[in-house]
Amino acid sequence: MSASPLHVALLALPEAAVSTLAGLFDVLRAPGRPGGLPGAGDRAGAPPAFRVEVVGEAAGPLALASGVPFPVQRAVDDVESCDIVIVPSVFVTGAGWATGRYPGLVRWLRRMHERGALLCSACSGIFLLAETGLYDGKDATVHFGYAREFAAAHPSVRIHPQRVLVVSGAREELVSSGASNTWHDLALYLIARFVGATEAQEVARRYALQWHQDGLAPYITFEGRTDHGDAEIAAAQRWLAEHFSVANPVEAMIRRSKLAERTFKRRFTAATGLTPIDYVQRLRVEDAKRRLERTDAPVDEVSWRVGYEDAAFFRRLFKRTTGMAPGAYRRRFSIPEFARR
């Protein structure tokens, strides 16, 4: 760790989520303070690990996406250099992220990178960072709900929405975190990297933060592509949505279609991005997730309900798809007893 605090610039935008911005501000100020809590005063003789500052296009109060005003402490034009820049999660409306909206901020981000700063994004903040061009040909993650839109806007970025944290760049200076509260993982990663794993664990304990070690696959709801324009395949998908648990659903789909088996499978894969059997398995696993969340039915019964007589095969498939065993998934996502009515 450096003898002097590392300068962290949190970039405030009108589209930013106040929870991410404020959460990062508090958590990154924790290392070097008594009990790992902000606002308690620095330990005697120990400087804080990070000097956290909120920056933006102009200093002063800025209304964020929720309408809540947040104080911007300094304009980016007055920040000549820093150690770490973090773009928080931003709300992307139905119209999508408008590329080119903040050319001055993009230029500033490039300049900070040239001067040695780490560039980090939380969730959808990668939309702004990608405009720098620094992620072209590199890996990143983004909220899985924005993955298709991001891929369409930045096809040269290799996107991994199922991953919690992705570190890229020759200096490991490009860091992105995935969906929503994975900003926790980003903050803990930065603390571990620059202060130490012990301090990161202490902050995690004090704030009751958890590393998302199972990845984000368990959180992703499968939705088959329907924007492909193939009417025959769309009809098969609609039928399958209601009949995925029947025996031999792929053969049944083919019989119902007007296509030869080889033609049907080729067109189905081209339209949906999945083979027919993979598509069936994703639908079955998705239904199993809901049953595990909302019922107390044994795993073997859930397996049978979604179309699998071989419960052992179902368990393997479920873990391969979600990253978690069915029992572990139920413990993580079922509604706790105290919240049931």
C-alpha positions as CSV (number, residue, x, y, z in Angstrom):
1,M,0.0,0.0,0.0
2,S,1.2,3.5,-0.8
3,A,2.2,5.8,2.1
4,S,-0.3,8.4,0.9
5,P,-3.9,7.7,0.1
6,L,-4.9,6.7,-3.4
7,H,-7.0,9.3,-5.1
8,V,-10.4,7.8,-6.2
9,A,-12.6,9.9,-8.5
10,L,-16.2,8.8,-8.5
11,L,-17.8,10.2,-11.7
12,A,-21.3,11.6,-11.1
13,L,-23.7,11.7,-14.1
14,P,-27.3,12.7,-14.3
15,E,-28.2,9.1,-15.2
16,A,-26.2,7.7,-12.2
17,A,-27.8,5.6,-9.5
18,V,-27.5,7.3,-6.1
19,S,-27.2,3.9,-4.3
20,T,-24.1,2.9,-6.2
21,L,-22.5,6.3,-6.0
22,A,-23.1,6.7,-2.3
23,G,-22.3,3.1,-1.5
24,L,-18.9,3.2,-3.2
25,F,-18.2,6.5,-1.5
26,D,-18.9,5.1,2.0
27,V,-17.2,1.7,1.5
28,L,-14.0,3.0,-0.1
29,R,-13.6,5.4,2.7
30,A,-13.7,2.6,5.3
31,P,-10.2,1.2,5.1
32,G,-7.9,2.9,7.6
33,R,-10.8,4.0,9.9
34,P,-11.7,2.4,13.3
35,G,-13.8,-0.6,12.9
36,G,-13.9,-0.2,9.1
37,L,-16.7,2.4,9.4
38,P,-16.7,5.8,7.7
39,G,-17.1,9.0,9.7
40,A,-15.5,7.5,12.8
41,G,-12.2,9.4,12.5
42,D,-8.9,8.0,11.3
43,R,-6.8,5.6,13.3
44,A,-4.0,7.4,15.1
45,G,-1.0,7.7,12.8
46,A,-2.6,5.7,10.0
47,P,-3.7,7.6,6.9
48,P,-6.8,6.4,5.1
49,A,-6.2,4.1,2.3
50,F,-8.2,6.0,-0.3
51,R,-9.1,9.7,-0.7
52,V,-12.5,9.5,-2.4
53,E,-13.8,12.5,-4.3
54,V,-17.0,12.9,-6.4
55,V,-16.3,14.6,-9.7
56,G,-18.4,15.6,-12.6
57,E,-18.8,18.0,-15.5
58,A,-19.3,20.9,-13.0
59,A,-19.0,21.3,-9.2
60,G,-22.2,21.7,-7.2
61,P,-25.4,19.7,-6.6
62,L,-26.3,17.3,-9.4
63,A,-29.7,15.7,-9.7
64,L,-29.2,12.0,-10.3
65,A,-31.5,9.6,-12.1
66,S,-33.8,9.3,-9.1
67,G,-34.0,13.1,-8.8
68,V,-32.0,13.1,-5.6
69,P,-29.4,15.9,-5.6
70,F,-25.8,14.7,-5.0
71,P,-22.9,17.1,-4.3
72,V,-20.2,17.1,-7.0
73,Q,-17.0,18.2,-5.2
74,R,-14.9,19.1,-8.2
75,A,-15.2,19.5,-12.0
76,V,-13.2,17.0,-14.0
77,D,-11.4,19.8,-15.8
78,D,-9.8,20.6,-12.4
79,V,-8.6,17.0,-11.9
80,E,-5.2,16.6,-13.6
81,S,-4.6,13.1,-12.5
82,C,-5.9,10.4,-10.1
83,D,-5.2,6.8,-9.3
84,I,-8.6,5.3,-9.8
85,V,-11.8,6.4,-11.7
86,I,-15.1,4.7,-11.1
87,V,-18.1,5.2,-13.3
88,P,-21.2,4.1,-11.3
89,S,-24.2,2.3,-12.6
90,V,-26.4,4.4,-14.8
91,F,-30.1,4.0,-15.8
92,V,-30.5,3.1,-19.4
93,T,-34.0,4.1,-20.6
94,G,-36.1,2.4,-23.2
95,A,-34.5,4.7,-25.8
96,G,-31.1,3.2,-24.9
97,W,-27.8,4.8,-24.0
98,A,-27.1,7.8,-26.3
99,T,-23.5,7.5,-27.4
100,G,-21.7,10.8,-27.7
101,R,-23.7,12.5,-25.0
102,Y,-20.6,13.3,-22.8
103,P,-17.6,13.9,-25.1
104,G,-15.8,16.0,-22.5
105,L,-16.0,13.2,-19.9
106,V,-14.8,10.6,-22.5
107,R,-11.8,12.8,-23.3
108,W,-11.1,13.2,-19.6
109,L,-11.3,9.4,-19.0
110,R,-8.8,8.8,-21.8
111,R,-6.5,11.4,-20.3
112,M,-6.7,9.8,-16.8
113,H,-5.9,6.5,-18.4
114,E,-2.9,7.9,-20.2
115,R,-1.7,9.3,-16.9
116,G,-1.9,5.9,-15.2
117,A,-5.3,5.7,-13.6
118,L,-7.4,2.5,-13.3
119,L,-10.7,2.9,-15.1
120,C,-13.5,1.0,-13.4
121,S,-17.2,0.6,-14.1
122,A,-20.1,-0.6,-11.9
123,C,-22.9,-2.4,-13.8
124,S,-24.0,-0.2,-16.7
125,G,-21.3,2.4,-16.2
126,I,-19.4,0.4,-18.8
127,F,-21.5,2.1,-21.5
128,L,-19.6,5.4,-20.9
129,L,-16.2,3.7,-20.5
130,A,-16.6,1.8,-23.7
131,E,-16.9,5.1,-25.6
132,T,-13.2,5.7,-24.9
133,G,-12.3,2.8,-27.2
134,L,-10.0,1.4,-24.5
135,Y,-12.1,-1.7,-24.2
136,D,-12.0,-2.6,-27.9
137,G,-10.8,-6.1,-28.3
138,K,-10.8,-6.7,-24.5
139,D,-13.1,-8.4,-22.0
140,A,-15.7,-6.7,-19.8
141,T,-19.0,-7.4,-18.0
142,V,-22.2,-5.5,-17.8
143,H,-25.6,-6.0,-16.3
144,F,-27.2,-9.0,-18.0
145,G,-30.3,-7.0,-18.7
146,Y,-28.3,-4.6,-20.9
147,A,-26.0,-7.2,-22.5
148,R,-27.7,-7.4,-25.9
149,E,-27.9,-3.6,-26.2
150,F,-24.3,-3.2,-25.2
151,A,-23.1,-5.9,-27.6
152,A,-25.0,-4.1,-30.4
153,A,-23.4,-0.7,-29.6
154,H,-19.9,-2.1,-28.9
155,P,-19.4,-5.3,-30.9
156,S,-15.6,-5.1,-30.5
157,V,-15.9,-5.5,-26.8
158,R,-16.0,-9.1,-25.5
159,I,-18.9,-9.0,-23.0
160,H,-19.4,-11.6,-20.3
161,P,-22.7,-10.7,-18.4
162,Q,-22.6,-13.9,-16.3
163,R,-19.3,-12.8,-14.7
164,V,-19.2,-10.7,-11.5
165,L,-15.9,-8.9,-12.2
166,V,-13.6,-8.7,-15.2
167,V,-10.1,-7.2,-15.1
168,S,-8.6,-6.4,-18.5
169,G,-5.7,-4.4,-19.9
170,A,-2.0,-4.7,-20.1
171,R,-1.7,-3.2,-16.6
172,E,-4.9,-4.8,-15.3
173,E,-6.2,-1.2,-15.4
174,L,-9.6,-1.8,-16.8
175,V,-12.0,-3.2,-14.3
176,S,-15.8,-3.8,-14.8
177,S,-18.4,-5.3,-12.4
178,G,-21.6,-6.9,-13.5
179,A,-25.2,-6.5,-12.4
180,S,-26.4,-4.0,-9.8
181,N,-24.9,-4.8,-6.4
182,T,-21.7,-6.3,-7.7
183,W,-20.3,-2.9,-7.0
184,H,-19.7,-4.6,-3.6
185,D,-17.3,-7.0,-5.4
186,L,-15.6,-4.0,-7.2
187,A,-15.1,-2.1,-3.9
188,L,-13.8,-5.2,-2.1
189,Y,-11.5,-6.0,-5.0
190,L,-9.9,-2.6,-5.0
191,I,-9.5,-2.8,-1.2
192,A,-7.9,-6.2,-1.5
193,R,-5.6,-5.1,-4.4
194,F,-4.3,-1.9,-2.8
195,V,-4.7,-2.5,0.9
196,G,-4.8,-6.2,1.4
197,A,-7.2,-9.2,1.6
198,T,-7.4,-9.0,5.4
199,E,-8.7,-5.4,5.3
200,A,-11.1,-6.3,2.5
201,Q,-12.5,-9.1,4.6
202,E,-12.8,-6.8,7.6
203,V,-14.8,-4.2,5.5
204,A,-17.0,-7.0,4.1
205,R,-17.8,-8.2,7.6
206,R,-18.5,-4.7,9.0
207,Y,-20.9,-3.9,6.1
208,A,-22.3,-7.4,5.8
209,L,-21.1,-7.4,2.1
210,Q,-20.7,-10.7,0.2
211,W,-18.5,-11.7,-2.7
212,H,-20.7,-13.1,-5.4
213,Q,-18.6,-16.2,-5.7
214,D,-21.2,-18.2,-7.6
215,G,-21.2,-15.7,-10.5
216,L,-24.3,-14.1,-11.9
217,A,-25.7,-17.1,-13.9
218,P,-28.1,-17.9,-11.0
219,Y,-29.7,-14.4,-11.3
220,I,-30.2,-14.5,-15.0
221,T,-33.7,-15.3,-16.2
222,F,-33.7,-17.1,-19.5
223,E,-35.7,-15.4,-22.3
224,G,-35.4,-17.0,-25.7
225,R,-34.8,-14.6,-28.6
226,T,-38.0,-13.7,-30.5
227,D,-36.7,-10.9,-32.7
228,H,-35.4,-13.2,-35.4
229,G,-38.3,-12.9,-37.9
230,D,-38.7,-16.6,-38.6
231,A,-42.4,-17.3,-38.2
232,E,-42.1,-21.0,-38.2
233,I,-39.6,-21.0,-35.4
234,A,-41.5,-18.4,-33.5
235,A,-44.6,-20.7,-33.6
236,A,-42.4,-23.6,-32.3
237,Q,-41.1,-21.4,-29.5
238,R,-44.7,-20.4,-28.4
239,W,-45.7,-24.1,-28.4
240,L,-42.6,-25.1,-26.5
241,A,-43.2,-22.4,-23.8
242,E,-46.3,-24.3,-22.7
243,H,-45.1,-27.9,-23.4
244,F,-41.4,-28.1,-22.6
245,S,-42.0,-30.7,-19.9
246,V,-43.6,-33.3,-22.3
247,A,-41.6,-36.4,-23.3
248,N,-39.4,-35.8,-26.4
249,P,-40.4,-32.1,-27.0
250,V,-37.9,-31.6,-29.8
251,E,-39.4,-34.5,-31.9
252,A,-42.9,-33.1,-31.1
253,M,-41.9,-29.6,-32.3
254,I,-40.5,-31.0,-35.6
255,R,-43.6,-33.1,-36.2
256,R,-45.8,-30.0,-35.7
257,S,-43.7,-27.9,-38.1
258,K,-43.8,-28.0,-41.9
259,L,-40.0,-28.5,-42.0
260,A,-37.7,-31.4,-42.4
261,E,-35.8,-32.3,-39.3
262,R,-32.4,-31.1,-40.5
263,T,-33.9,-27.9,-41.8
264,F,-35.9,-27.3,-38.6
265,K,-32.8,-27.7,-36.4
266,R,-30.7,-25.5,-38.6
267,R,-33.3,-22.7,-38.6
268,F,-34.0,-23.0,-34.9
269,T,-30.4,-22.7,-34.0
270,A,-29.9,-19.7,-36.4
271,A,-32.9,-17.9,-35.0
272,T,-32.5,-18.5,-31.3
273,G,-28.7,-19.0,-30.9
274,L,-29.4,-22.4,-29.2
275,T,-30.0,-25.9,-30.5
276,P,-33.5,-27.2,-29.9
277,I,-32.4,-29.4,-27.1
278,D,-30.4,-26.7,-25.4
279,Y,-33.4,-24.4,-25.6
280,V,-35.6,-27.0,-24.0
281,Q,-33.1,-27.5,-21.2
282,R,-33.0,-23.8,-20.5
283,L,-36.8,-23.6,-20.3
284,R,-36.9,-26.6,-18.0
285,V,-34.2,-25.2,-15.7
286,E,-35.9,-21.8,-15.6
287,D,-39.2,-23.5,-14.5
288,A,-37.2,-25.5,-11.9
289,K,-35.8,-22.3,-10.5
290,R,-39.3,-20.9,-9.9
291,R,-40.4,-24.1,-8.2
292,L,-37.3,-24.1,-6.0
293,E,-37.9,-20.5,-5.0
294,R,-41.6,-20.8,-4.3
295,T,-42.3,-24.3,-3.1
296,D,-41.0,-26.8,-0.7
297,A,-41.2,-29.7,-3.1
298,P,-38.3,-32.1,-3.0
299,V,-35.7,-31.8,-5.7
300,D,-36.6,-35.1,-7.2
301,E,-40.2,-34.0,-7.6
302,V,-39.1,-30.7,-9.2
303,S,-37.0,-32.7,-11.6
304,W,-40.0,-34.8,-12.6
305,R,-42.3,-31.8,-12.9
306,V,-40.1,-30.1,-15.4
307,G,-39.6,-33.2,-17.5
308,Y,-36.7,-35.3,-16.1
309,E,-37.2,-38.7,-14.7
310,D,-33.5,-39.0,-14.0
311,A,-33.0,-36.7,-11.0
312,A,-29.2,-37.1,-11.0
313,F,-29.1,-35.8,-14.6
314,F,-31.3,-32.9,-13.6
315,R,-29.0,-32.0,-10.8
316,R,-26.0,-32.0,-13.0
317,L,-27.8,-29.9,-15.7
318,F,-29.0,-27.4,-13.1
319,K,-25.6,-26.9,-11.7
320,R,-24.0,-26.6,-15.1
321,T,-26.6,-24.0,-16.2
322,T,-26.8,-21.9,-13.0
323,G,-23.5,-22.6,-11.3
324,M,-25.3,-23.8,-8.2
325,A,-26.8,-27.1,-7.1
326,P,-30.6,-27.1,-6.7
327,G,-30.4,-27.2,-2.9
328,A,-28.0,-24.3,-2.7
329,Y,-30.1,-22.4,-5.2
330,R,-33.2,-22.9,-3.0
331,R,-31.3,-21.7,0.1
332,R,-30.1,-18.6,-1.7
333,F,-33.3,-17.5,-3.5
334,S,-36.3,-18.9,-1.6
335,I,-38.4,-16.4,0.3
336,P,-37.5,-16.5,4.0
337,E,-40.2,-17.7,6.4
338,F,-40.5,-14.3,8.1
339,A,-41.4,-12.6,4.8
340,R,-44.1,-15.1,3.8
341,R,-47.8,-14.1,4.3
